[in-house]
């Protein structure tokens, strides 16, 4: 668990370096990650779904979206399936910028994984999946308990 905590701290520090260097709040960076993941999975993302994913109120979500749109990081567009709905997408320029910044981390993490056999990588993947599930479950279990 100590190693997981240390990895989390180092990844956070790396991400914070990107955020600070581009005038983003940590919540902005988290929002862009949620938007990128939705895009990668081929699922539309509405402002409401973004707010729910980040546990933000509607006014806070609107302020976040406005800030990211004004900075040129995301765009809003009408859903092709239901023109009443607004969907969010990361601006291509922002995705390219993030890709360039995070490429060294991706290369180094890939090199670290290459040191493991395919079976070991499957075990690591299973461990990470279960760790994510455990973290989500613990967060839900403690929701509303405050600090």
C-alpha positions as CSV (number, residue, x, y, z in Angstrom):
1,X,0.0,0.0,0.0
2,X,2.9,2.3,0.7
3,X,4.1,1.8,-2.9
4,X,0.6,2.5,-4.3
5,X,0.5,5.7,-2.2
6,X,3.9,6.8,-3.4
7,X,3.0,6.1,-7.1
8,X,-0.2,8.1,-6.6
9,X,1.7,11.0,-5.2
10,X,4.2,11.0,-8.0
11,X,1.6,10.8,-10.7
12,X,-0.3,13.6,-9.1
13,X,2.9,15.7,-9.0
14,X,3.5,15.0,-12.7
15,X,-0.1,16.0,-13.6
16,X,0.1,19.1,-11.4
17,X,3.2,20.2,-13.3
18,X,1.1,20.1,-16.5
19,X,-1.8,21.9,-14.9
20,X,0.2,24.7,-13.4
21,X,2.2,25.1,-16.7
22,X,-1.1,25.6,-18.6
23,X,-3.0,27.7,-16.1
24,X,-5.4,24.9,-15.2
25,X,-6.9,24.0,-11.8
26,X,-6.7,20.4,-10.7
27,X,-10.5,20.1,-11.3
28,X,-9.9,21.4,-14.9
29,X,-7.4,18.6,-15.5
30,X,-9.7,16.0,-14.0
31,X,-12.5,17.2,-16.3
32,X,-10.3,17.0,-19.3
33,X,-9.4,13.4,-18.3
34,X,-13.1,12.5,-18.0
35,X,-13.8,14.1,-21.4
36,X,-10.9,12.2,-23.0
37,X,-11.9,8.9,-21.5
38,X,-15.5,9.4,-22.8
39,X,-14.2,10.2,-26.2
40,X,-11.9,7.2,-26.3
41,X,-14.8,4.9,-25.2
42,X,-17.0,6.4,-27.9
43,X,-19.7,7.7,-25.5
44,X,-21.1,11.2,-25.6
45,X,-20.6,13.3,-22.5
46,X,-23.1,15.9,-21.4
47,X,-22.4,18.7,-18.9
48,X,-24.5,16.9,-16.3
49,X,-22.6,13.7,-16.7
50,X,-19.3,15.6,-16.4
51,X,-20.6,17.3,-13.2
52,X,-21.7,13.9,-11.8
53,X,-18.3,12.3,-12.6
54,X,-16.5,15.1,-10.7
55,X,-19.1,15.5,-8.0
56,X,-19.7,19.1,-8.8
57,X,-22.9,21.2,-8.5
58,X,-24.5,22.5,-11.7
59,X,-23.2,26.0,-11.2
60,X,-19.7,24.7,-10.5
61,X,-19.9,22.5,-13.6
62,X,-21.0,25.5,-15.7
63,X,-18.1,27.6,-14.4
64,X,-15.7,24.8,-15.1
65,X,-17.0,24.3,-18.7
66,X,-16.9,28.0,-19.4
67,X,-13.3,28.3,-18.1
68,X,-12.2,25.3,-20.2
69,X,-14.0,26.6,-23.3
70,X,-12.6,30.1,-22.9
71,X,-9.1,28.6,-22.6
72,X,-9.6,26.7,-25.8
73,X,-9.5,23.2,-24.2
74,X,-13.0,22.0,-25.0
75,X,-15.9,22.6,-27.3
76,X,-19.7,22.3,-26.8
77,X,-21.9,21.0,-29.6
78,X,-25.4,19.8,-30.1
79,X,-26.0,16.0,-30.0
80,X,-26.5,14.5,-33.4
81,X,-29.1,12.1,-31.8
82,X,-31.0,14.7,-29.8
83,X,-30.5,18.3,-30.7
84,X,-31.8,19.4,-27.3
85,X,-28.7,17.9,-25.6
86,X,-25.3,19.5,-25.4
87,X,-22.2,17.3,-25.6
88,X,-18.6,18.1,-24.7
89,X,-15.5,17.3,-26.6
90,X,-11.8,18.1,-26.0
91,X,-10.4,20.5,-28.5
92,X,-7.9,18.8,-30.8
93,X,-5.2,21.3,-30.0
94,X,-5.6,20.6,-26.2
95,X,-5.5,16.8,-26.8
96,X,-2.3,17.3,-28.9
97,X,-0.7,19.5,-26.2
98,X,-1.6,16.9,-23.4
99,X,-0.3,14.1,-25.6
100,X,3.1,15.8,-26.1
101,X,3.4,16.6,-22.4
102,X,2.4,13.1,-21.1
103,X,4.3,11.2,-23.9
104,X,7.5,10.9,-21.8
105,X,5.5,9.4,-18.9
106,X,3.8,7.0,-21.3
107,X,7.1,5.9,-22.8
108,X,8.7,5.3,-19.4
109,X,5.7,3.5,-18.0
110,X,5.6,1.3,-21.1
111,X,9.3,0.5,-20.7
112,X,8.7,-0.4,-17.1
113,X,5.8,-2.8,-18.2
114,X,8.0,-4.3,-20.9
115,X,10.2,-5.8,-18.1
116,X,7.3,-8.1,-17.1
117,X,6.1,-11.2,-18.8
118,X,2.6,-11.2,-20.4
119,X,1.3,-13.3,-17.5
120,X,2.8,-10.8,-15.0
121,X,1.1,-7.9,-16.9
122,X,-2.2,-9.7,-16.7
123,X,-1.8,-10.0,-13.0
124,X,-0.8,-6.3,-12.7
125,X,-3.8,-5.4,-14.8
126,X,-6.1,-7.5,-12.6
127,X,-4.7,-5.9,-9.5
128,X,-5.1,-2.4,-10.8
129,X,-8.7,-3.1,-11.9
130,X,-9.5,-4.5,-8.4
131,X,-7.8,-1.6,-6.8
132,X,-9.9,0.9,-8.8
133,X,-13.1,-1.0,-7.9
134,X,-12.0,-1.1,-4.2
135,X,-11.4,2.7,-4.2
136,X,-14.7,3.5,-5.9
137,X,-16.5,1.2,-3.4
138,X,-14.7,2.8,-0.4
139,X,-15.5,6.3,-1.7
140,X,-19.2,5.4,-2.0
141,X,-19.2,3.8,1.4
142,X,-17.9,6.9,3.0
143,X,-19.9,9.4,1.0
144,X,-21.6,11.8,3.2
145,X,-19.4,11.2,6.2
146,X,-17.5,14.4,5.6
147,X,-13.8,14.8,6.5
